[in-house]
Amino acid sequence: MVSVGVGGGIAQASPTFDDFGYSTCTATTAPGPDQNFDDVTTACCVQHAGVPTPTTYGIGCVAQVDNPAPDYRPTIYMPTRPAPPGEGDAALDELDKLPPLPEPPP
């Protein structure tokens, strides 16, 4: 049996990225008067042990990976935020136009 104690030259594991906490944070935090949404996204990412990552669509967040493989492609979590007032979801509108799915077999 192996027993591992805390301290004394033993490296502590880095915190694990909390994707649920990050999504909740970005969905419920409004930018201040002198901030934009990227500031909120960055703060929420760091607060939940992530690494802020610039993307084509704004700042995202990834889990930190020590010594990744050369072909490693991380999962980028984009912030959860509501659509601006007056704007609908175009993809959802297109789905609403489709006919209903057939009934499942008995």
PyMOL CGO cylinders between C-alpha atoms (Angstrom):
from pymol import cmd
from pymol.cgo import CYLINDER

trace = [
    CYLINDER, 0.00, 0.00, 0.00, 1.31, 3.48, -0.88, 0.3, 1, 1, 1, 1, 1, 1,
    CYLINDER, 1.31, 3.48, -0.88, 0.60, 6.51, 1.26, 0.3, 1, 1, 1, 1, 1, 1,
    CYLINDER, 0.60, 6.51, 1.26, 1.12, 9.99, -0.09, 0.3, 1, 1, 1, 1, 1, 1,
    CYLINDER, 1.12, 9.99, -0.09, 1.25, 12.96, 2.26, 0.3, 1, 1, 1, 1, 1, 1,
    CYLINDER, 1.25, 12.96, 2.26, 0.83, 16.66, 1.56, 0.3, 1, 1, 1, 1, 1, 1,
    CYLINDER, 0.83, 16.66, 1.56, 3.89, 18.89, 1.48, 0.3, 1, 1, 1, 1, 1, 1,
    CYLINDER, 3.89, 18.89, 1.48, 7.57, 18.02, 1.66, 0.3, 1, 1, 1, 1, 1, 1,
    CYLINDER, 7.57, 18.02, 1.66, 8.48, 18.19, -2.03, 0.3, 1, 1, 1, 1, 1, 1,
    CYLINDER, 8.48, 18.19, -2.03, 5.36, 16.51, -3.41, 0.3, 1, 1, 1, 1, 1, 1,
    CYLINDER, 5.36, 16.51, -3.41, 3.87, 18.57, -6.22, 0.3, 1, 1, 1, 1, 1, 1,
    CYLINDER, 3.87, 18.57, -6.22, 0.20, 19.37, -5.81, 0.3, 1, 1, 1, 1, 1, 1,
    CYLINDER, 0.20, 19.37, -5.81, -2.13, 18.75, -8.74, 0.3, 1, 1, 1, 1, 1, 1,
    CYLINDER, -2.13, 18.75, -8.74, -3.41, 21.83, -10.50, 0.3, 1, 1, 1, 1, 1, 1,
    CYLINDER, -3.41, 21.83, -10.50, -7.12, 22.51, -10.06, 0.3, 1, 1, 1, 1, 1, 1,
    CYLINDER, -7.12, 22.51, -10.06, -9.47, 20.91, -12.55, 0.3, 1, 1, 1, 1, 1, 1,
    CYLINDER, -9.47, 20.91, -12.55, -11.37, 23.12, -14.98, 0.3, 1, 1, 1, 1, 1, 1,
    CYLINDER, -11.37, 23.12, -14.98, -15.02, 23.45, -13.92, 0.3, 1, 1, 1, 1, 1, 1,
    CYLINDER, -15.02, 23.45, -13.92, -16.95, 23.79, -17.19, 0.3, 1, 1, 1, 1, 1, 1,
    CYLINDER, -16.95, 23.79, -17.19, -20.36, 23.95, -15.45, 0.3, 1, 1, 1, 1, 1, 1,
    CYLINDER, -20.36, 23.95, -15.45, -19.15, 26.72, -13.12, 0.3, 1, 1, 1, 1, 1, 1,
    CYLINDER, -19.15, 26.72, -13.12, -17.63, 28.59, -16.08, 0.3, 1, 1, 1, 1, 1, 1,
    CYLINDER, -17.63, 28.59, -16.08, -20.88, 28.38, -18.08, 0.3, 1, 1, 1, 1, 1, 1,
    CYLINDER, -20.88, 28.38, -18.08, -22.94, 29.50, -15.09, 0.3, 1, 1, 1, 1, 1, 1,
    CYLINDER, -22.94, 29.50, -15.09, -20.54, 32.39, -14.42, 0.3, 1, 1, 1, 1, 1, 1,
    CYLINDER, -20.54, 32.39, -14.42, -20.65, 33.70, -18.01, 0.3, 1, 1, 1, 1, 1, 1,
    CYLINDER, -20.65, 33.70, -18.01, -24.44, 33.32, -18.16, 0.3, 1, 1, 1, 1, 1, 1,
    CYLINDER, -24.44, 33.32, -18.16, -25.09, 35.23, -14.94, 0.3, 1, 1, 1, 1, 1, 1,
    CYLINDER, -25.09, 35.23, -14.94, -22.38, 37.93, -14.93, 0.3, 1, 1, 1, 1, 1, 1,
    CYLINDER, -22.38, 37.93, -14.93, -23.05, 41.19, -16.74, 0.3, 1, 1, 1, 1, 1, 1,
    CYLINDER, -23.05, 41.19, -16.74, -20.09, 43.31, -17.87, 0.3, 1, 1, 1, 1, 1, 1,
    CYLINDER, -20.09, 43.31, -17.87, -19.45, 46.44, -15.83, 0.3, 1, 1, 1, 1, 1, 1,
    CYLINDER, -19.45, 46.44, -15.83, -19.66, 49.92, -17.33, 0.3, 1, 1, 1, 1, 1, 1,
    CYLINDER, -19.66, 49.92, -17.33, -15.96, 49.88, -18.28, 0.3, 1, 1, 1, 1, 1, 1,
    CYLINDER, -15.96, 49.88, -18.28, -15.85, 46.21, -19.40, 0.3, 1, 1, 1, 1, 1, 1,
    CYLINDER, -15.85, 46.21, -19.40, -16.77, 44.21, -22.47, 0.3, 1, 1, 1, 1, 1, 1,
    CYLINDER, -16.77, 44.21, -22.47, -17.94, 40.59, -22.50, 0.3, 1, 1, 1, 1, 1, 1,
    CYLINDER, -17.94, 40.59, -22.50, -14.40, 39.32, -23.19, 0.3, 1, 1, 1, 1, 1, 1,
    CYLINDER, -14.40, 39.32, -23.19, -13.38, 40.73, -19.79, 0.3, 1, 1, 1, 1, 1, 1,
    CYLINDER, -13.38, 40.73, -19.79, -16.17, 38.75, -18.11, 0.3, 1, 1, 1, 1, 1, 1,
    CYLINDER, -16.17, 38.75, -18.11, -15.29, 35.61, -20.07, 0.3, 1, 1, 1, 1, 1, 1,
    CYLINDER, -15.29, 35.61, -20.07, -11.61, 35.89, -19.11, 0.3, 1, 1, 1, 1, 1, 1,
    CYLINDER, -11.61, 35.89, -19.11, -12.39, 36.47, -15.41, 0.3, 1, 1, 1, 1, 1, 1,
    CYLINDER, -12.39, 36.47, -15.41, -14.84, 33.53, -15.29, 0.3, 1, 1, 1, 1, 1, 1,
    CYLINDER, -14.84, 33.53, -15.29, -12.34, 31.28, -17.09, 0.3, 1, 1, 1, 1, 1, 1,
    CYLINDER, -12.34, 31.28, -17.09, -9.51, 32.03, -14.67, 0.3, 1, 1, 1, 1, 1, 1,
    CYLINDER, -9.51, 32.03, -14.67, -11.87, 31.79, -11.67, 0.3, 1, 1, 1, 1, 1, 1,
    CYLINDER, -11.87, 31.79, -11.67, -12.81, 28.23, -12.70, 0.3, 1, 1, 1, 1, 1, 1,
    CYLINDER, -12.81, 28.23, -12.70, -9.23, 27.02, -13.40, 0.3, 1, 1, 1, 1, 1, 1,
    CYLINDER, -9.23, 27.02, -13.40, -9.31, 27.45, -17.17, 0.3, 1, 1, 1, 1, 1, 1,
    CYLINDER, -9.31, 27.45, -17.17, -6.99, 29.10, -19.66, 0.3, 1, 1, 1, 1, 1, 1,
    CYLINDER, -6.99, 29.10, -19.66, -8.50, 32.02, -21.68, 0.3, 1, 1, 1, 1, 1, 1,
    CYLINDER, -8.50, 32.02, -21.68, -8.16, 31.34, -25.39, 0.3, 1, 1, 1, 1, 1, 1,
    CYLINDER, -8.16, 31.34, -25.39, -8.77, 33.78, -28.26, 0.3, 1, 1, 1, 1, 1, 1,
    CYLINDER, -8.77, 33.78, -28.26, -10.91, 32.39, -31.08, 0.3, 1, 1, 1, 1, 1, 1,
    CYLINDER, -10.91, 32.39, -31.08, -12.55, 33.76, -34.21, 0.3, 1, 1, 1, 1, 1, 1,
    CYLINDER, -12.55, 33.76, -34.21, -15.74, 34.20, -32.18, 0.3, 1, 1, 1, 1, 1, 1,
    CYLINDER, -15.74, 34.20, -32.18, -14.24, 35.90, -29.11, 0.3, 1, 1, 1, 1, 1, 1,
    CYLINDER, -14.24, 35.90, -29.11, -12.58, 34.62, -25.96, 0.3, 1, 1, 1, 1, 1, 1,
    CYLINDER, -12.58, 34.62, -25.96, -13.14, 30.97, -25.08, 0.3, 1, 1, 1, 1, 1, 1,
    CYLINDER, -13.14, 30.97, -25.08, -11.80, 28.81, -22.28, 0.3, 1, 1, 1, 1, 1, 1,
    CYLINDER, -11.80, 28.81, -22.28, -9.88, 25.52, -22.24, 0.3, 1, 1, 1, 1, 1, 1,
    CYLINDER, -9.88, 25.52, -22.24, -8.73, 23.18, -19.52, 0.3, 1, 1, 1, 1, 1, 1,
    CYLINDER, -8.73, 23.18, -19.52, -5.01, 23.38, -18.82, 0.3, 1, 1, 1, 1, 1, 1,
    CYLINDER, -5.01, 23.38, -18.82, -3.10, 20.37, -20.12, 0.3, 1, 1, 1, 1, 1, 1,
    CYLINDER, -3.10, 20.37, -20.12, 0.48, 19.76, -19.07, 0.3, 1, 1, 1, 1, 1, 1,
    CYLINDER, 0.48, 19.76, -19.07, 2.68, 18.22, -21.78, 0.3, 1, 1, 1, 1, 1, 1,
    CYLINDER, 2.68, 18.22, -21.78, 0.02, 17.71, -24.46, 0.3, 1, 1, 1, 1, 1, 1,
    CYLINDER, 0.02, 17.71, -24.46, 0.69, 15.47, -27.45, 0.3, 1, 1, 1, 1, 1, 1,
    CYLINDER, 0.69, 15.47, -27.45, 1.86, 17.28, -30.61, 0.3, 1, 1, 1, 1, 1, 1,
    CYLINDER, 1.86, 17.28, -30.61, -1.50, 16.68, -32.31, 0.3, 1, 1, 1, 1, 1, 1,
    CYLINDER, -1.50, 16.68, -32.31, -3.60, 17.56, -29.24, 0.3, 1, 1, 1, 1, 1, 1,
    CYLINDER, -3.60, 17.56, -29.24, -6.66, 19.69, -29.98, 0.3, 1, 1, 1, 1, 1, 1,
    CYLINDER, -6.66, 19.69, -29.98, -8.39, 21.00, -26.85, 0.3, 1, 1, 1, 1, 1, 1,
    CYLINDER, -8.39, 21.00, -26.85, -12.11, 21.39, -26.36, 0.3, 1, 1, 1, 1, 1, 1,
    CYLINDER, -12.11, 21.39, -26.36, -12.81, 25.12, -26.33, 0.3, 1, 1, 1, 1, 1, 1,
    CYLINDER, -12.81, 25.12, -26.33, -15.73, 26.17, -24.14, 0.3, 1, 1, 1, 1, 1, 1,
    CYLINDER, -15.73, 26.17, -24.14, -17.41, 29.29, -25.44, 0.3, 1, 1, 1, 1, 1, 1,
    CYLINDER, -17.41, 29.29, -25.44, -19.25, 31.58, -23.02, 0.3, 1, 1, 1, 1, 1, 1,
    CYLINDER, -19.25, 31.58, -23.02, -22.93, 31.09, -22.39, 0.3, 1, 1, 1, 1, 1, 1,
    CYLINDER, -22.93, 31.09, -22.39, -24.78, 34.31, -23.01, 0.3, 1, 1, 1, 1, 1, 1,
    CYLINDER, -24.78, 34.31, -23.01, -28.26, 35.32, -24.08, 0.3, 1, 1, 1, 1, 1, 1,
    CYLINDER, -28.26, 35.32, -24.08, -28.97, 36.76, -27.51, 0.3, 1, 1, 1, 1, 1, 1,
    CYLINDER, -28.97, 36.76, -27.51, -29.17, 40.56, -27.59, 0.3, 1, 1, 1, 1, 1, 1,
    CYLINDER, -29.17, 40.56, -27.59, -32.66, 42.00, -27.13, 0.3, 1, 1, 1, 1, 1, 1,
    CYLINDER, -32.66, 42.00, -27.13, -34.69, 41.86, -30.33, 0.3, 1, 1, 1, 1, 1, 1,
    CYLINDER, -34.69, 41.86, -30.33, -32.56, 39.15, -31.93, 0.3, 1, 1, 1, 1, 1, 1,
    CYLINDER, -32.56, 39.15, -31.93, -33.91, 35.63, -32.27, 0.3, 1, 1, 1, 1, 1, 1,
    CYLINDER, -33.91, 35.63, -32.27, -32.01, 32.45, -32.84, 0.3, 1, 1, 1, 1, 1, 1,
    CYLINDER, -32.01, 32.45, -32.84, -31.91, 31.95, -36.62, 0.3, 1, 1, 1, 1, 1, 1,
    CYLINDER, -31.91, 31.95, -36.62, -31.02, 28.25, -36.34, 0.3, 1, 1, 1, 1, 1, 1,
    CYLINDER, -31.02, 28.25, -36.34, -33.95, 27.62, -33.99, 0.3, 1, 1, 1, 1, 1, 1,
    CYLINDER, -33.95, 27.62, -33.99, -36.28, 29.49, -36.34, 0.3, 1, 1, 1, 1, 1, 1,
    CYLINDER, -36.28, 29.49, -36.34, -35.19, 27.20, -39.20, 0.3, 1, 1, 1, 1, 1, 1,
    CYLINDER, -35.19, 27.20, -39.20, -35.86, 24.11, -37.07, 0.3, 1, 1, 1, 1, 1, 1,
    CYLINDER, -35.86, 24.11, -37.07, -39.35, 25.37, -36.29, 0.3, 1, 1, 1, 1, 1, 1,
    CYLINDER, -39.35, 25.37, -36.29, -40.11, 25.43, -40.04, 0.3, 1, 1, 1, 1, 1, 1,
    CYLINDER, -40.11, 25.43, -40.04, -39.35, 21.71, -40.48, 0.3, 1, 1, 1, 1, 1, 1,
    CYLINDER, -39.35, 21.71, -40.48, -42.17, 19.16, -40.46, 0.3, 1, 1, 1, 1, 1, 1,
    CYLINDER, -42.17, 19.16, -40.46, -42.57, 17.12, -37.27, 0.3, 1, 1, 1, 1, 1, 1,
    CYLINDER, -42.57, 17.12, -37.27, -40.61, 13.88, -36.89, 0.3, 1, 1, 1, 1, 1, 1,
    CYLINDER, -40.61, 13.88, -36.89, -42.47, 10.62, -37.57, 0.3, 1, 1, 1, 1, 1, 1,
    CYLINDER, -42.47, 10.62, -37.57, -43.79, 8.64, -34.62, 0.3, 1, 1, 1, 1, 1, 1,
    CYLINDER, -43.79, 8.64, -34.62, -41.40, 5.97, -33.29, 0.3, 1, 1, 1, 1, 1, 1,
    CYLINDER, -41.40, 5.97, -33.29, -42.24, 2.35, -34.10, 0.3, 1, 1, 1, 1, 1, 1,
    CYLINDER, -42.24, 2.35, -34.10, -44.26, 0.49, -31.43, 0.3, 1, 1, 1, 1, 1, 1,
]
cmd.load_cgo(trace, "trace")
